[in-house]
Amino acid sequence: MEEKNVNIQHNNCNEDEIDLFQLWDTIWSNRKFIAAFIGIITVLAAVISFVLPKTYTSEAVLVPVGGDSKSGLSSIAAMAGLPIQADQKQANVKAVLESLTLKERVVKDLNLLDEILKDKKSEYKYPYQVAAESLNKVIKVNIDNKNNTIKVSVDWKNPDMAQKINQSVIENLRKILNEKAFTVAKMNRIFYENQLEETKNQLKQAMDQLNKIQKEKQVILPENQIQSQVKLYADLIAEKLQLEAKIKTMSTVLTPDHPKLKSAYNRLAFLNQKIAEVEGKVNTESPLSVEKTLSAIPEYTSYYLKVQQLKAKYEILAKLLEQTRIDELKENLYVEVIDYPTYPEKPSKPKKKLIVAVSFVSALFLAIFIVFIREAIKNRRKQSIS
């Protein structure tokens, strides 16, 4: 039994070897057809590669700057060594580069409408939009996450225009980023600027009102004035008491017409006048009147406190505004050009060598396949006849 199995396996091996020889024999016997087929296809591909219109590619490399918008989760993932998605600022720049708005501006800047649509402009309701859509295949954007750069490639049939289109793309990208740069920090800055201006006007009005009260009430600092008036009142009373005692003593030895006694009475009358002014009994408008100063305190205090509050608010808003300006500089997204749009000296397409090489290999496999199909058909016919 074992011997029989060995014989079967040996026969199978022989059949395989015979099949391989037959395959090679089939190929060799049809070598002229295969060579002719490969030659025709390769020559045809070479001719087509020379006939195909040339395409020139201008390339530029950009780096997004600013717009620090990484989330807390991204930071944690980066610290943990986990893979994170491309930076949001790169995605934002790529979105603008791929937008129809940018491409429409490029079409208008370089007057490409006639060249793209030629005589078909009247067929479209929005010709600039159609022309911009046709640039989707012309302008290509690729993100290099390793180097954090963005490559912009422009394919065009003219090398000069390819470079100009790429330059226009970068210029309009910067304009759009500047127009759309309405970040959180910018909104905060605008809010604080409005608040600061409003507070400044309120502070000016409050200080004007406070100055008006000071002039009308003849008060500057009521609390200090009252302290001064109380001290003055005490000094006047003390002097009056001393003078009255002196007059009483002088009256016992001097006549009423004596100059010293008259001078003392005059001084006593002056002291009584000032004491009455301080007490508010006469000349209530006198700056010495305690009653006048006390009546001015509520209104003065109200505006004084308002001025101090507005000053404090103004200082806080000024600090916040300065901080938001710094934050805005950090958040603003713009691009730096690392490699400016290149001028393509040689066409990037068609790639003649690649076309010929691919055509040669494809023709080789196709010719062998055709030969095997033809041989299989012949064998089937022979078997059917026999």
VENRA-V959331 format. One record per residue. RES is the residue in one small letter. SS is DSSP state (h for helix, s for strand, l for the rest). OMEGA is omega in degrees with one decimal (999 if undefined). Layout:
[[RES	SS	OMEGA] [RES	SS	OMEGA]]
//
This chain:
[[m	l	179.4] [e	h	179.9] [e	h	-179.7] [k	h	179.4] [n	h	179.2] [v	h	179.0] [n	h	179.3] [i	h	-179.9] [q	h	-179.8] [h	h	177.9] [n	h	179.1] [n	h	178.6] [c	h	178.9] [n	h	179.5] [e	h	178.3] [d	h	179.2] [e	h	178.9] [i	h	179.3] [d	h	179.4] [l	h	177.1] [f	h	178.8] [q	h	178.6] [l	h	-179.7] [w	h	179.3] [d	h	178.4] [t	h	179.5] [i	h	-176.4] [w	h	-179.3] [s	h	179.4] [n	l	-174.4] [r	h	-179.8] [k	h	178.1] [f	h	-178.9] [i	h	-179.7] [a	h	-179.8] [a	h	-179.4] [f	h	179.4] [i	h	-179.1] [g	h	-179.2] [i	h	-178.2] [i	h	-178.3] [t	h	178.4] [v	h	178.5] [l	h	178.1] [a	h	178.9] [a	h	179.0] [v	h	180.0] [i	h	-179.6] [s	h	177.6] [f	h	-178.4] [v	h	-177.6] [l	l	179.6] [p	l	-179.2] [k	l	177.6] [t	s	179.4] [y	s	-176.3] [t	s	174.2] [s	s	-176.4] [e	s	175.5] [a	s	-179.9] [v	s	-177.1] [l	s	173.9] [v	s	175.6] [p	s	-179.4] [v	s	179.7] [g	s	178.9] [g	l	-177.3] [d	l	-173.3] [s	l	179.3] [k	l	-179.1] [s	l	177.6] [g	h	179.3] [l	h	178.7] [s	h	179.4] [s	h	179.0] [i	h	179.5] [a	h	179.1] [a	h	179.0] [m	h	-179.1] [a	l	179.8] [g	l	-179.7] [l	l	178.9] [p	l	178.2] [i	l	-178.2] [q	l	179.6] [a	l	-179.4] [d	l	-177.5] [q	h	-178.9] [k	h	176.2] [q	h	178.9] [a	h	179.2] [n	h	179.9] [v	h	179.5] [k	h	179.3] [a	h	178.6] [v	h	-179.9] [l	h	-178.4] [e	l	-176.5] [s	l	177.2] [l	h	179.6] [t	h	179.4] [l	h	-176.1] [k	h	175.5] [e	h	178.7] [r	h	177.9] [v	h	178.9] [v	h	-179.1] [k	h	-178.5] [d	h	-174.0] [l	h	179.7] [n	l	-177.1] [l	l	-174.9] [l	h	-178.7] [d	h	-177.2] [e	h	-177.4] [i	h	-175.5] [l	h	-179.9] [k	h	-176.1] [d	h	-175.4] [k	h	-176.8] [k	h	-175.9] [s	h	-178.4] [e	h	-174.8] [y	l	177.7] [k	l	178.3] [y	l	-174.3] [p	h	-179.2] [y	h	177.6] [q	h	178.6] [v	h	178.9] [a	h	178.6] [a	h	178.4] [e	h	179.0] [s	h	178.5] [l	l	178.7] [n	l	179.5] [k	l	-177.3] [v	l	-177.6] [i	s	-178.9] [k	s	-177.5] [v	s	178.8] [n	s	179.1] [i	s	174.7] [d	s	-176.8] [n	l	-178.3] [k	l	-177.9] [n	l	-179.3] [n	l	179.2] [t	s	177.7] [i	s	178.3] [k	s	177.4] [v	s	179.8] [s	s	179.2] [v	s	177.4] [d	s	179.1] [w	s	-176.2] [k	l	179.6] [n	l	-176.4] [p	h	178.9] [d	h	-178.8] [m	h	177.3] [a	h	178.9] [q	h	-179.9] [k	h	178.7] [i	h	179.7] [n	h	177.4] [q	h	178.5] [s	h	177.9] [v	h	-178.3] [i	h	179.6] [e	h	-179.3] [n	h	174.4] [l	h	180.0] [r	h	179.6] [k	h	-177.8] [i	h	178.0] [l	h	178.7] [n	h	180.0] [e	h	-175.2] [k	l	-175.2] [a	l	178.2] [f	l	-174.8] [t	l	177.0] [v	h	-179.7] [a	h	179.5] [k	h	177.2] [m	h	177.4] [n	h	-179.9] [r	h	179.2] [i	h	179.3] [f	h	-178.3] [y	h	176.4] [e	h	177.9] [n	h	178.9] [q	h	-179.2] [l	h	179.2] [e	h	178.2] [e	h	179.4] [t	h	178.5] [k	h	178.5] [n	h	178.3] [q	h	179.3] [l	h	178.8] [k	h	178.6] [q	h	-179.6] [a	h	178.9] [m	h	176.3] [d	h	179.3] [q	h	178.5] [l	h	177.5] [n	h	178.8] [k	h	179.0] [i	h	-179.6] [q	h	179.6] [k	h	-177.5] [e	h	-176.7] [k	h	-178.6] [q	l	177.8] [v	l	176.4] [i	l	173.9] [l	l	-173.4] [p	h	-177.4] [e	h	178.5] [n	h	179.4] [q	h	179.8] [i	h	177.7] [q	h	178.9] [s	h	-179.2] [q	h	178.2] [v	h	179.0] [k	h	178.3] [l	h	179.7] [y	h	179.8] [a	h	179.0] [d	h	178.7] [l	h	179.3] [i	h	-179.4] [a	h	179.3] [e	h	179.8] [k	h	179.9] [l	h	179.2] [q	h	-179.0] [l	h	178.4] [e	h	178.8] [a	h	-180.0] [k	h	179.2] [i	h	-179.5] [k	h	179.5] [t	h	-178.6] [m	h	-178.1] [s	h	-178.2] [t	l	-176.0] [v	l	-177.7] [l	l	177.8] [t	l	-179.4] [p	l	-178.2] [d	l	-176.7] [h	l	-176.7] [p	h	-179.0] [k	h	-179.2] [l	h	177.2] [k	h	179.4] [s	h	179.7] [a	h	178.6] [y	h	177.6] [n	h	178.4] [r	h	179.6] [l	h	178.3] [a	h	178.5] [f	h	179.7] [l	h	178.7] [n	h	178.8] [q	h	-179.1] [k	h	178.3] [i	h	179.0] [a	h	178.2] [e	h	179.6] [v	h	-179.4] [e	h	178.5] [g	l	-179.8] [k	l	176.6] [v	l	176.6] [n	l	-176.9] [t	l	178.1] [e	l	-179.7] [s	l	177.7] [p	l	178.9] [l	l	-174.6] [s	l	177.0] [v	h	-179.5] [e	h	178.7] [k	h	179.7] [t	h	179.1] [l	h	-179.9] [s	h	-179.5] [a	h	-174.2] [i	h	-177.0] [p	h	-178.1] [e	h	-179.9] [y	h	-178.1] [t	h	-179.7] [s	h	-179.0] [y	h	178.1] [y	h	178.0] [l	h	179.1] [k	h	178.8] [v	h	-179.2] [q	h	178.5] [q	h	-179.9] [l	h	175.8] [k	h	179.5] [a	h	179.3] [k	h	-179.9] [y	h	180.0] [e	h	179.5] [i	h	179.7] [l	h	178.8] [a	h	178.2] [k	h	179.2] [l	h	179.6] [l	h	179.0] [e	h	179.6] [q	h	-179.5] [t	h	176.1] [r	h	176.9] [i	h	179.2] [d	h	-179.0] [e	h	177.3] [l	h	179.5] [k	h	-174.3] [e	h	-178.2] [n	l	-177.2] [l	s	174.3] [y	s	-175.1] [v	s	171.2] [e	s	179.8] [v	s	177.6] [i	s	175.8] [d	s	178.9] [y	l	-177.3] [p	l	-178.0] [t	l	173.9] [y	l	-176.4] [p	l	179.0] [e	l	-177.8] [k	l	178.8] [p	l	177.7] [s	l	177.8] [k	s	-5.0] [p	l	177.2] [k	l	-170.1] [k	h	-178.3] [k	h	179.7] [l	h	179.8] [i	h	-179.4] [v	h	-178.5] [a	h	179.1] [v	h	179.1] [s	h	179.7] [f	h	-178.5] [v	h	-179.6] [s	h	179.3] [a	h	179.0] [l	h	-179.5] [f	h	-179.2] [l	h	179.6] [a	h	177.8] [i	h	178.8] [f	h	179.4] [i	h	178.9] [v	h	179.7] [f	h	178.0] [i	h	179.1] [r	h	-179.9] [e	h	179.1] [a	h	178.3] [i	h	178.2] [k	h	179.7] [n	h	178.8] [r	h	-179.7] [r	h	179.1] [k	h	179.9] [q	h	180.0] [s	h	178.8] [i	h	179.9] [s	l	999]]
//
